Amino acid sequence: MTTSKQQLHVNKGFGDVTALEGSGWNILNEEVGLPVAVLDEASLQSNAQWMQSFSEQAGVKLAPHGKTTMSPELFKQQLSQGCWGISLATIPQVVSAYKQGVKRFILANQLIGKFHCQQLVEILQDPDVEFYCFVESVANVVFLGEFFQQQKATLNVLIEIGVPGGRCGWRNIDNIEPLVDAISAQPALQLSGVSFYEGVIHGEDAQAKIVHFIERIKQLFNQLQQQGRFNGENVIITGAGSAWYDVVANALTQEQSLNFTAIIRPGCYLIHDTGIYQDAQQTIMQRSQLACDIGGDLISSLYVWAYVYATPEPGLVIVGLGKRDAAFDAGLPTPTLYYRPGNDKPQQVPNSWESVKIMDQHLMLKVDESADLQPGDMMCFSTSHPCLTFDKWRFIGISNDQHVITKQVATYF
Protein backbone atom coordinates (compact mmCIF):
# COMPACT_ATOMS: atom_id res chain seq x y z
CA MET A 1 0.00 0.00 0.00
CA THR A 2 1.32 3.46 -0.85
CA THR A 3 0.71 6.54 1.21
CA SER A 4 -0.04 9.78 -0.58
CA LYS A 5 2.16 12.75 0.25
CA GLN A 6 -0.75 14.73 1.63
CA GLN A 7 -1.17 12.12 4.37
CA LEU A 8 2.38 12.54 5.69
CA HIS A 9 2.55 15.02 8.56
CA VAL A 10 5.43 16.26 10.67
CA ASN A 11 3.10 16.83 13.63
CA LYS A 12 1.81 14.04 15.85
CA GLY A 13 -1.88 13.43 16.35
CA PHE A 14 -2.80 13.91 12.68
CA GLY A 15 -5.01 12.12 10.18
CA ASP A 16 -5.93 12.94 6.58
CA VAL A 17 -6.55 16.69 6.42
CA THR A 18 -9.09 16.27 3.62
CA ALA A 19 -11.10 13.88 5.79
CA LEU A 20 -11.00 16.31 8.73
CA GLU A 21 -12.66 18.94 6.59
CA GLY A 22 -15.37 16.42 5.70
CA SER A 23 -16.47 13.69 8.09
CA GLY A 24 -13.70 14.25 10.63
CA TRP A 25 -11.29 11.76 12.14
CA ASN A 26 -12.85 8.88 14.03
CA ILE A 27 -10.40 7.96 16.78
CA LEU A 28 -11.94 4.52 17.34
CA ASN A 29 -11.68 3.72 13.62
CA GLU A 30 -7.97 4.58 13.75
CA GLU A 31 -8.30 7.51 11.37
CA VAL A 32 -5.70 9.50 13.31
CA GLY A 33 -2.24 8.70 14.60
CA LEU A 34 -1.84 7.99 18.30
CA PRO A 35 -1.05 9.42 20.72
CA VAL A 36 -3.49 12.24 20.07
CA ALA A 37 -4.61 14.97 22.45
CA VAL A 38 -8.27 15.94 22.23
CA LEU A 39 -10.68 18.35 23.87
CA ASP A 40 -14.29 17.37 24.41
CA GLU A 41 -16.30 20.09 22.70
CA ALA A 42 -19.32 19.93 25.01
CA SER A 43 -17.13 20.16 28.11
CA LEU A 44 -15.27 23.17 26.70
CA GLN A 45 -18.54 24.99 26.07
CA SER A 46 -19.89 24.09 29.50
CA ASN A 47 -16.73 25.25 31.29
CA ALA A 48 -16.66 28.56 29.43
CA GLN A 49 -20.29 29.26 30.27
CA TRP A 50 -19.88 28.22 33.91
CA MET A 51 -16.98 30.56 34.65
CA GLN A 52 -18.52 33.43 32.72
CA SER A 53 -21.70 33.02 34.77
CA PHE A 54 -19.71 32.91 38.00
CA SER A 55 -17.81 36.09 37.11
CA GLU A 56 -20.93 38.00 36.16
CA GLN A 57 -22.84 36.96 39.27
CA ALA A 58 -19.81 37.70 41.47
CA GLY A 59 -19.58 41.21 40.04
CA VAL A 60 -16.09 40.85 38.58
CA LYS A 61 -14.59 40.84 35.10
CA LEU A 62 -12.85 37.77 33.66
CA ALA A 63 -9.44 37.90 31.96
CA PRO A 64 -8.44 34.21 31.76
CA HIS A 65 -4.75 33.47 31.91
CA GLY A 66 -4.12 32.42 28.34
CA LYS A 67 -0.75 30.84 29.06
CA THR A 68 -2.67 27.66 29.98
CA THR A 69 -3.65 26.90 26.39
CA MET A 70 -1.80 29.45 24.23
CA SER A 71 -4.47 28.73 21.65
CA PRO A 72 -5.92 31.82 19.96
CA GLU A 73 -8.95 29.81 18.78
CA LEU A 74 -9.78 29.11 22.42
CA PHE A 75 -9.12 32.76 23.32
CA LYS A 76 -11.72 33.75 20.75
CA GLN A 77 -14.22 31.33 22.26
CA GLN A 78 -13.68 32.82 25.71
CA LEU A 79 -13.90 36.40 24.46
CA SER A 80 -17.06 35.67 22.46
CA GLN A 81 -18.77 34.54 25.65
CA GLY A 82 -18.04 37.76 27.48
CA CYS A 83 -14.49 37.75 28.84
CA TRP A 84 -13.10 41.24 29.47
CA GLY A 85 -9.75 40.34 27.91
CA ILE A 86 -6.90 37.85 28.07
CA SER A 87 -4.02 37.80 30.54
CA LEU A 88 -0.66 36.40 29.49
CA ALA A 89 2.79 35.85 30.97
CA THR A 90 5.28 36.91 28.27
CA ILE A 91 5.51 39.29 25.35
CA PRO A 92 5.85 36.43 22.80
CA GLN A 93 2.52 35.17 24.13
CA VAL A 94 1.04 38.65 23.72
CA VAL A 95 2.34 38.85 20.15
CA SER A 96 0.81 35.46 19.31
CA ALA A 97 -2.56 36.47 20.71
CA TYR A 98 -2.48 39.89 19.04
CA LYS A 99 -1.74 38.39 15.63
CA GLN A 100 -4.89 36.29 16.04
CA GLY A 101 -7.08 39.28 16.85
CA VAL A 102 -6.96 39.73 20.63
CA LYS A 103 -7.01 43.44 21.54
CA ARG A 104 -7.22 43.69 25.34
CA PHE A 105 -4.37 42.33 27.45
CA ILE A 106 -3.00 42.08 30.94
CA LEU A 107 0.64 41.04 31.01
CA ALA A 108 0.48 39.37 34.42
CA ASN A 109 4.21 39.72 34.80
CA GLN A 110 7.05 42.20 34.58
CA LEU A 111 7.87 43.73 31.20
CA ILE A 112 11.63 43.23 30.86
CA GLY A 113 14.05 43.67 27.96
CA LYS A 114 14.44 46.12 25.07
CA PHE A 115 13.42 43.69 22.35
CA HIS A 116 10.19 42.82 24.15
CA CYS A 117 9.46 46.50 24.67
CA GLN A 118 10.03 47.22 21.00
CA GLN A 119 7.60 44.46 20.05
CA LEU A 120 5.05 45.98 22.39
CA VAL A 121 5.54 49.45 20.92
CA GLU A 122 4.53 48.05 17.54
CA ILE A 123 1.40 46.51 19.04
CA LEU A 124 0.50 49.73 20.86
CA GLN A 125 0.39 51.55 17.53
CA ASP A 126 -2.95 49.82 17.05
CA PRO A 127 -5.49 52.29 18.52
CA ASP A 128 -7.84 49.44 19.45
CA VAL A 129 -5.30 47.77 21.75
CA GLU A 130 -5.67 48.11 25.53
CA PHE A 131 -2.63 46.82 27.40
CA TYR A 132 -1.54 46.66 31.04
CA CYS A 133 1.58 45.21 32.65
CA PHE A 134 2.85 44.75 36.20
CA VAL A 135 5.65 46.77 37.82
CA GLU A 136 7.30 46.08 41.16
CA SER A 137 10.70 47.78 41.19
CA VAL A 138 12.01 51.30 40.82
CA ALA A 139 14.73 50.10 38.44
CA ASN A 140 12.24 48.60 36.00
CA VAL A 141 9.96 51.63 36.26
CA VAL A 142 12.83 53.92 35.28
CA PHE A 143 13.80 51.66 32.38
CA LEU A 144 10.23 51.42 31.08
CA GLY A 145 9.59 55.13 31.50
CA GLU A 146 12.70 56.15 29.59
CA PHE A 147 12.20 53.57 26.85
CA PHE A 148 8.56 54.40 26.13
CA GLN A 149 9.26 58.14 26.39
CA GLN A 150 11.88 57.75 23.66
CA GLN A 151 9.37 55.83 21.57
CA LYS A 152 6.69 58.49 22.17
CA ALA A 153 4.38 55.79 23.52
CA THR A 154 2.34 55.44 26.71
CA LEU A 155 2.32 52.33 28.89
CA ASN A 156 -0.38 51.40 31.41
CA VAL A 157 1.16 49.86 34.53
CA LEU A 158 -0.28 48.08 37.55
CA ILE A 159 1.66 48.01 40.81
CA GLU A 160 2.21 44.39 41.78
CA ILE A 161 2.11 43.61 45.49
CA GLY A 162 3.87 40.42 46.60
CA VAL A 163 4.25 38.37 49.75
CA PRO A 164 7.40 37.22 51.60
CA GLY A 165 8.75 34.06 50.03
CA GLY A 166 6.47 34.47 47.02
CA ARG A 167 7.18 35.50 43.44
CA CYS A 168 7.48 39.02 42.10
CA GLY A 169 5.79 41.96 43.77
CA TRP A 170 6.66 44.94 45.98
CA ARG A 171 7.03 43.53 49.47
CA ASN A 172 6.62 46.50 51.82
CA ILE A 173 3.08 47.69 51.30
CA ASP A 174 3.51 50.26 54.09
CA ASN A 175 6.34 51.93 52.19
CA ILE A 176 5.01 52.05 48.65
CA GLU A 177 5.92 55.71 48.08
CA PRO A 178 9.29 55.11 46.38
CA LEU A 179 7.64 52.98 43.70
CA VAL A 180 4.66 55.29 43.24
CA ASP A 181 6.90 58.35 43.08
CA ALA A 182 9.09 56.65 40.49
CA ILE A 183 6.03 55.97 38.31
CA SER A 184 4.79 59.54 38.70
CA ALA A 185 8.19 60.82 37.57
CA GLN A 186 7.83 59.03 34.22
CA PRO A 187 5.43 60.84 31.83
CA ALA A 188 5.21 57.78 29.58
CA LEU A 189 3.80 55.60 32.36
CA GLN A 190 0.14 55.64 33.39
CA LEU A 191 -0.56 54.16 36.84
CA SER A 192 -3.76 52.22 36.19
CA GLY A 193 -4.24 50.09 39.28
CA VAL A 194 -2.91 47.37 41.54
CA SER A 195 -2.28 43.66 40.95
CA PHE A 196 -1.41 40.56 42.93
CA TYR A 197 -1.21 36.77 42.81
CA GLU A 198 -2.50 34.98 45.89
CA GLY A 199 -1.60 31.46 44.75
CA VAL A 200 1.77 31.59 46.54
CA ILE A 201 0.06 31.89 49.94
CA HIS A 202 -0.12 28.48 51.59
CA GLY A 203 -0.75 26.83 54.94
CA GLU A 204 -3.73 25.71 56.99
CA ASP A 205 -4.98 29.28 57.37
CA ALA A 206 -4.30 30.23 53.73
CA GLN A 207 -7.82 31.55 53.15
CA ALA A 208 -7.64 33.96 56.09
CA LYS A 209 -4.18 35.10 54.98
CA ILE A 210 -5.44 35.72 51.44
CA VAL A 211 -8.43 37.73 52.64
CA HIS A 212 -6.16 39.82 54.89
CA PHE A 213 -3.72 40.31 52.01
CA ILE A 214 -6.49 41.58 49.74
CA GLU A 215 -7.83 43.89 52.44
CA ARG A 216 -4.38 45.46 52.71
CA ILE A 217 -4.31 45.90 48.94
CA LYS A 218 -7.72 47.58 48.96
CA GLN A 219 -6.52 49.92 51.69
CA LEU A 220 -3.50 50.77 49.55
CA PHE A 221 -5.75 51.32 46.54
CA ASN A 222 -7.97 53.67 48.54
CA GLN A 223 -4.93 55.60 49.74
CA LEU A 224 -3.55 56.00 46.23
CA GLN A 225 -6.94 56.96 44.84
CA GLN A 226 -7.44 59.65 47.49
CA GLN A 227 -3.99 61.00 46.66
CA GLY A 228 -4.93 61.22 42.98
CA ARG A 229 -2.15 58.87 41.96
CA PHE A 230 -4.07 56.93 39.32
CA ASN A 231 -4.33 58.03 35.69
CA GLY A 232 -7.46 57.66 33.59
CA GLU A 233 -10.96 56.50 34.41
CA ASN A 234 -10.51 52.73 34.04
CA VAL A 235 -8.66 51.79 37.23
CA ILE A 236 -8.08 48.11 37.99
CA ILE A 237 -7.47 45.70 40.83
CA THR A 238 -6.63 42.26 39.48
CA GLY A 239 -5.71 38.93 41.04
CA ALA A 240 -6.79 35.28 41.31
CA GLY A 241 -5.55 32.10 39.75
CA SER A 242 -7.55 28.89 39.44
CA ALA A 243 -7.57 27.84 43.11
CA TRP A 244 -8.83 30.94 44.96
CA TYR A 245 -10.87 32.89 42.43
CA ASP A 246 -14.00 32.65 44.60
CA VAL A 247 -12.26 34.08 47.65
CA VAL A 248 -10.63 36.84 45.60
CA ALA A 249 -13.88 37.80 43.86
CA ASN A 250 -15.72 37.97 47.17
CA ALA A 251 -13.01 40.01 48.87
CA LEU A 252 -12.72 42.49 45.99
CA THR A 253 -16.45 43.17 45.84
CA GLN A 254 -17.11 43.62 49.56
CA GLU A 255 -16.23 47.32 49.65
CA GLN A 256 -18.65 49.13 47.35
CA SER A 257 -17.28 52.62 48.05
CA LEU A 258 -14.06 51.98 46.12
CA ASN A 259 -14.23 52.83 42.43
CA PHE A 260 -12.34 50.19 40.45
CA THR A 261 -12.81 47.35 38.00
CA ALA A 262 -12.18 43.98 39.68
CA ILE A 263 -10.65 41.43 37.30
CA ILE A 264 -9.92 37.78 38.06
CA ARG A 265 -7.45 35.71 36.03
CA PRO A 266 -8.09 31.95 36.39
CA GLY A 267 -6.51 30.07 33.51
CA CYS A 268 -7.24 26.36 33.85
CA TYR A 269 -11.04 26.47 34.13
CA LEU A 270 -11.67 26.08 30.39
CA ILE A 271 -9.70 22.83 30.20
CA HIS A 272 -9.85 21.68 33.83
CA ASP A 273 -8.45 18.27 34.83
CA THR A 274 -8.90 15.21 37.04
CA GLY A 275 -5.99 16.13 39.32
CA ILE A 276 -4.89 19.25 41.15
CA TYR A 277 -7.50 21.57 39.66
CA GLN A 278 -10.29 19.11 40.23
CA ASP A 279 -9.21 19.06 43.87
CA ALA A 280 -9.10 22.86 43.97
CA GLN A 281 -12.53 23.16 42.36
CA GLN A 282 -14.06 20.69 44.81
CA THR A 283 -12.77 22.86 47.65
CA ILE A 284 -14.28 25.94 45.99
CA MET A 285 -17.65 24.20 45.69
CA GLN A 286 -17.51 23.39 49.40
CA ARG A 287 -16.85 26.96 50.51
CA SER A 288 -18.66 29.09 47.90
CA GLN A 289 -22.44 29.25 47.88
CA LEU A 290 -22.30 31.31 44.70
CA ALA A 291 -20.33 28.60 42.90
CA CYS A 292 -22.95 26.04 43.93
CA ASP A 293 -25.80 28.30 42.83
CA ILE A 294 -24.42 28.57 39.28
CA GLY A 295 -25.52 25.00 38.58
CA GLY A 296 -23.27 22.28 37.24
CA ASP A 297 -19.52 22.37 37.68
CA LEU A 298 -16.27 22.44 35.75
CA ILE A 299 -15.55 19.28 33.75
CA SER A 300 -12.23 17.83 32.63
CA SER A 301 -12.17 18.33 28.85
CA LEU A 302 -8.65 17.22 27.90
CA TYR A 303 -7.81 13.61 27.06
CA VAL A 304 -4.95 11.78 25.40
CA TRP A 305 -5.56 8.58 23.45
CA ALA A 306 -2.69 6.11 22.99
CA TYR A 307 -2.03 2.53 21.93
CA VAL A 308 -1.10 -0.39 24.12
CA TYR A 309 2.42 -1.31 23.00
CA ALA A 310 3.14 -4.39 25.09
CA THR A 311 1.87 -6.65 27.85
CA PRO A 312 5.24 -8.15 28.80
CA GLU A 313 4.23 -9.69 32.11
CA PRO A 314 1.03 -10.30 34.10
CA GLY A 315 -0.33 -7.10 35.60
CA LEU A 316 1.89 -4.77 33.55
CA VAL A 317 0.89 -2.89 30.41
CA ILE A 318 3.18 -0.60 28.42
CA VAL A 319 1.35 2.26 26.69
CA GLY A 320 2.74 4.48 23.94
CA LEU A 321 2.28 7.66 25.96
CA GLY A 322 5.17 9.50 27.58
CA LYS A 323 6.59 12.69 29.00
CA ARG A 324 6.58 14.11 25.47
CA ASP A 325 2.79 13.77 25.34
CA ALA A 326 1.24 14.43 28.77
CA ALA A 327 1.88 16.34 31.99
CA PHE A 328 3.51 14.39 34.79
CA ASP A 329 4.58 17.10 37.26
CA ALA A 330 1.38 16.97 39.34
CA GLY A 331 0.39 13.34 38.98
CA LEU A 332 0.61 10.77 36.21
CA PRO A 333 -2.07 10.43 33.51
CA THR A 334 -5.19 8.63 34.72
CA PRO A 335 -6.60 5.82 32.55
CA THR A 336 -10.31 6.32 31.84
CA LEU A 337 -11.31 4.14 28.84
CA TYR A 338 -9.97 1.18 26.89
CA TYR A 339 -11.02 -0.05 23.48
CA ARG A 340 -10.18 -2.87 21.09
CA PRO A 341 -10.55 -1.74 17.46
CA GLY A 342 -13.59 -3.37 15.91
CA ASN A 343 -15.55 -3.65 19.15
CA ASP A 344 -18.80 -1.81 19.80
CA LYS A 345 -17.64 0.94 22.14
CA PRO A 346 -14.96 1.85 24.70
CA GLN A 347 -15.19 0.40 28.19
CA GLN A 348 -14.63 2.14 31.51
CA VAL A 349 -11.31 1.36 33.13
CA PRO A 350 -11.50 -0.46 36.50
CA ASN A 351 -10.49 1.70 39.46
CA SER A 352 -7.66 -0.72 40.21
CA TRP A 353 -5.74 0.18 37.04
CA GLU A 354 -3.06 2.74 37.79
CA SER A 355 -0.23 4.56 36.05
CA VAL A 356 2.95 3.84 38.01
CA LYS A 357 5.81 5.22 35.90
CA ILE A 358 6.30 7.42 32.88
CA MET A 359 9.28 7.72 30.53
CA ASP A 360 9.89 9.81 27.42
CA GLN A 361 7.63 7.71 25.15
CA HIS A 362 6.25 5.00 27.43
CA LEU A 363 3.81 4.74 30.32
CA MET A 364 3.83 1.78 32.70
CA LEU A 365 0.32 0.80 33.73
CA LYS A 366 -0.44 -1.53 36.61
CA VAL A 367 -3.56 -3.61 35.89
CA ASP A 368 -5.27 -6.72 37.20
CA GLU A 369 -3.46 -9.86 36.08
CA SER A 370 -6.67 -10.98 34.41
CA ALA A 371 -7.00 -7.77 32.36
CA ASP A 372 -7.80 -8.50 28.71
CA LEU A 373 -5.42 -6.13 26.95
CA GLN A 374 -3.11 -6.68 23.99
CA PRO A 375 -0.85 -4.64 21.71
CA GLY A 376 -2.95 -2.44 19.42
CA ASP A 377 -5.69 -1.84 21.97
CA MET A 378 -6.45 1.83 22.58
CA MET A 379 -6.57 3.66 25.89
CA CYS A 380 -7.82 7.09 26.88
CA PHE A 381 -6.20 9.11 29.70
CA SER A 382 -7.14 12.23 31.59
CA THR A 383 -4.40 14.41 33.07
CA SER A 384 -3.46 16.69 35.94
CA HIS A 385 -2.21 20.27 35.30
CA PRO A 386 -3.45 20.96 31.75
CA CYS A 387 -0.85 23.65 30.99
CA LEU A 388 1.91 21.06 30.82
CA THR A 389 0.00 18.78 28.49
CA PHE A 390 -0.95 21.60 26.13
CA ASP A 391 2.63 22.75 25.63
CA LYS A 392 3.56 19.32 24.26
CA TRP A 393 1.19 19.62 21.30
CA ARG A 394 1.31 21.86 18.22
CA PHE A 395 -2.27 20.90 17.37
CA ILE A 396 -5.04 19.56 19.61
CA GLY A 397 -8.23 18.01 18.31
CA ILE A 398 -11.79 19.00 19.22
CA SER A 399 -13.94 15.87 19.51
CA ASN A 400 -17.64 15.12 19.83
CA ASP A 401 -19.33 12.50 22.00
CA GLN A 402 -18.67 9.83 19.34
CA HIS A 403 -14.90 10.32 19.65
CA VAL A 404 -14.74 11.99 16.25
CA ILE A 405 -12.30 14.87 15.85
CA THR A 406 -14.17 17.55 13.91
CA LYS A 407 -11.52 20.28 13.97
CA GLN A 408 -8.20 21.26 15.50
CA VAL A 409 -6.87 24.20 17.47
CA ALA A 410 -3.26 25.34 17.22
CA THR A 411 -1.01 26.20 20.15
CA TYR A 412 1.80 28.78 20.24
CA PHE A 413 4.18 27.99 23.08
N, C-alpha and C positions, 0 to 999 in steps of 0.2 A: 504494500500500500504506500502511495506517495502522499506527502503532506504539502499542500499548497503554501506558497510563501506568505500569504496573508494570514495563515494560521500560526505562524511562528512569532512568538512575542518575547521580548527581553524581560518583561515584568511577570512576576509570579501571580497566580490567581486569575489567569486569563482563559477565555474560550475564544470561539470564532466571533470576531467583532460584528460581522454581518448578521449572525444569528442573534446577537445581543440586541441589535436594532429591530429585530423582528419578534420572535417568540421568546427571547431571553435564553439564559443558560440554566438548564435544570441540573442542580447539583447532584441529585440522586441518580440521574441518568448519565452522570460522568461527562457532562458537556463543558466542564471547566477543570483546569488543573488544580490539584490539591498540593499543599494547603491553600485555602482561600479564606480570606476574612470577609465577613458579611455583616450588614446591619439589617435588622428586622424593621421594615418600613413602618408597620403599625406601631411598634414600640417607640420609634423615633418621633412620630407624630404625637403620640400620647405624652411622651416626656416633655416635648416642647410646649404643648398646651398646658400641662400641669404646672410647670415652673412659671410660665407667663401668668397663669391665673393666680398663683401664689404671690407673685410680685405685685400685681395690680391690687389684690385684696389687702396686701400688707402695706400698701402706700409707698412703695419704692420702685425705682427704675431698675431694669435688668440689662447689664452689659456683660454677657457671658465671656469667660476667659477662653478665647479662641485657641490658645496654645494646646488645649486638649486634643482637638481634631486637626487643626491647621487645614481645614477643608472649606474653601470659599463657598462651595455649593451648600454646605451645612450652615455656614454663616448666613447665607441668603434666606434659608428656611427659617432661622431664628429671627432675623430682622423682619421678615414678612409677617411673623406672628406677633410683632409688637415690641421687640427688644429695642432699647434706647440706642445701643451701639454695641461695639465689640471691644473687649479688652485683650491686650496681647502683651508679650513679654520682651520682644526684641524688635528692632527696626526691620530686619529682613522679614519678620512675620507681618509687620505693618505694611511693608511694600507688597507682599504677596496678596494680602487682603485688599489693599487699595486697587491693585491691578485688576481685581475681580469685582470692583464696584462698591466696596465698603467705603463710607464717607465719614463716619463718626467713630473715633478711637479714644481709648485710654491706654497709654503705655504704662502698664502696672509695674513699672521698674524705672531705674535710672536711665537717662539718655546720656550715653558716654561715647566719645570718639568722634573725630572730625568727619570721617567718611559717613558715619550714620547720620550725623547732623546735616550733611550736604544732601543725602538722600531725602531727609525729611523736608528740607527747604524746597525741594522740587515738588513734593507732595502738597506742601502748604500753598503753593501757587494756585492750586485749585480752590476757587472761592467757596465751593460747597463742602470743603473738608473742615471738620471740627476735631481738634486734636488736643489731648492733655497728656502730660507726663509727670512722673514723681520727681521731687528733689529732696535731698536730705543732708546736703553738705554745702558749706560756704564755697569751697573750692569749685564744686561743680556748677553752682549758681553763677559764679564769676565767669567760668568758661562758657557756659551757655549764653549768658547775657552778652558777652563780647562777641561771640560767634554770630549770634542771630542779629545783633546790631550791625555788624559788618555786612550781613546779607540783606539788611533792610527788611527783616521778617520779625514777626511777633510770635512768641511761644507761650502757650498757657501751661502753667505749672501748678502742681498740687503738692503741698508740704506732706511728706511721708513721716508719720510718727511710728517709731519702732519700740521694741521691748528688750530689756537686758537678755542677752543670750539668743536673741532672735536673728532676723535677717537684716536687711537695710532699714533705715528709718532713724530720724533724729531721736536721741535717747532722752534728753533732759527737757521734758515738756514744760517745766517751770522756768526754763531759760531759753525760750525760743527766739528772743529778740535778735540775736546775731544772725540767724538764718533769715528772719523776716526782713531785717534791715538790709541784708545783702540782696534780697530779691527786689526790694523797693529801689535800690540804687541802680538797678539795671532796667533802662527804659524798654528794652526788647522783651522783658518777661512780664507776664500778666499773672498775678497770684489769683488762682481761680478756685481754691478750696483746700481741703485736707484729705489725706488718704491713710490707709492702714491695712495690715493683714494680720488677722487674729489667729490664723492657723498655727502659729508657732507658740501659742500659749497652751501649756499642757498641765496635767496634774489632776488630782481628784476634785479640786475646786476650780477647774478651768472655766466653767460657765460664769461663776461669780467674778473671776479675774477679768474675763472678757467684758462683762457688763461694766465693771469699774473702769477698765481701760477706755471703753467707748464714752463713758460719762466724762472722763478727763478730756477726751478729744472734743466733745461737744462744748465743754467749758472753754477750751482753747479757741474753738471756732467762734463762740460768742464774744470772747475777748477781742479777737482780731476783727470781727465784724463791727463791733462798737468803736474800734480805733480807725475804722475806714481803710483797712489794709487790703481788702479784696478789690479786684478790678472786674468790671462788667456786672451784668445782672444775673447770669447763670453761674451760681456758686455751688460747689459740689462737696459733699462728704461721701467717700466711697470706701468700701471694705467688703469682706466676706468671701470665703472660698466655698467649697462644697460641703463642709462639715458643720458650719455654724451660721449659715445664712439666715436661719430663722431667728436666732438670738440677736444677730446684727440688725436685721430688719426691725425687730421689735424695739431694740434700744435706740435706733436712729429716729424712730417715729414717735417716741414718747413725749418729746418736748416740742409742742406745736408752735411756740413763740419764735423759734429759730427759723430763719428764712434760707433754706438750702434745698438742693435736689439730692436725695439719698439714692445712691446707686450700689447695688450688690453685684458681685462678680463670680458667682459659681461657674465652674467650667465643665464638670463631669456629668451634670444632670442629664444632658441630651443623650449621652451614650450609656451612662450608669454601668454597674457591674454586679457580680455576685460575690464580691470580696469586701474590700475596705470601705467602699462607698455605699454598698448595701448595708453594712453595719452602721455607718454614719447616718444614713437615711432612716433606718429603724429607730435610732436614738432620737432623731428629729421628730418622728411620728409619735414617739412616746411623750415628748415634752411640749409639742406645739399643737394647740387646739386648732389654730388656723390651718396648719398642714393637714390635719385630719378632716377638717370641714371642706377642703377642696374636692374631696372625692377621688378615689383611686390612689395611685402611688407611682413612683418612678419604677421603671422596668429595665432590666438589663437588655440592651439591644444588640450588643456586639458578640459575634460568635466566630470561631475558627473551625473549619472542617478540615480533616486530614485523614490519610489512609493508615490502616494498620500495616506495618512493615514486616513484623515478625512476631511469632509466639514461641520463643526459643525454649521455654521451660514452663511447667505448670504454674499458673498464677502470675505470670509476667507477660505483658504485652508491650511491644515496642511500636510507637506511633511516629509517623513522619511529621512531627511538629516540634520545633525547637526554639531556642532563644532568639533566633532570627525571625520568628513568626509571632510570638506572643509574649506579653509581659510576664515576668517571673520575680520581680522585686518585692511584691506584696502578696505573695501566694502563687502557687503553681496553677496552671489552667485546670478547670474543673470539668470532667466529662459529663455530658448531659444526654446525648443520644448516640446510638450505634445503628448501623444499617449495612445489610449485605446487598450489593447491587442485584436487582432483579426481584427482590422481595416487595411486599406490598407497601410498607411504610417503616420509618425509623422507630426504634424502640427506646423507651426510657432506660437510662443506665441505672443499675442497682446502686444503692447508697454505699455499698461496701467497696465499690471500685474507686481507686484513688491514685492520683498522680504522685509519684514519690521522688522523681529526679528528672531534671531537664538538662539537655546538652545543646550544642549549637543547632543540630538538625533532628534530634531524637528526643522523645519523651518516654520515660519508663512508667508504665501504668500497672499498678497492683490490682489484680482481679481475683475473683473466686476461681479455684482450680478447675471447676466445672464449666467456666465461661465458654460459650460457643463463639469464638472469634478466630479469624484466619487472615493471612495476608490478603490485601485487597478490600477488606471490609472498611467501611467509612465510619468516622467518629466525629461528633460535634462537641466543642469545648466552649464554655464561657470563661471569662478572665477576671482578674482583679487589677485595678488601676488602668483604666482604658488608655490614658495618654501613652503609656509605654507599649501598648500593642499598636496603636495608630501609627507611631513613628517608624514602624517596621514595614509599612505598606505604602507603595506609591499610588495604588488604586484599591479601593474597598467597594465591594458590591452592595447593592441594596436589594434585599430579597423579600418575596411575599410569603404568605403562609404555606405555600406549596414548595418552598425551598427553591424557587426559581429566581435567579438574579435578573432583574429587569433593567438595571442601569448601574453605573459606577460613579463614585465620587473620587476626585483626586485629592491627594494631600501634598503639602508643601513644607516639609520639615528641613 
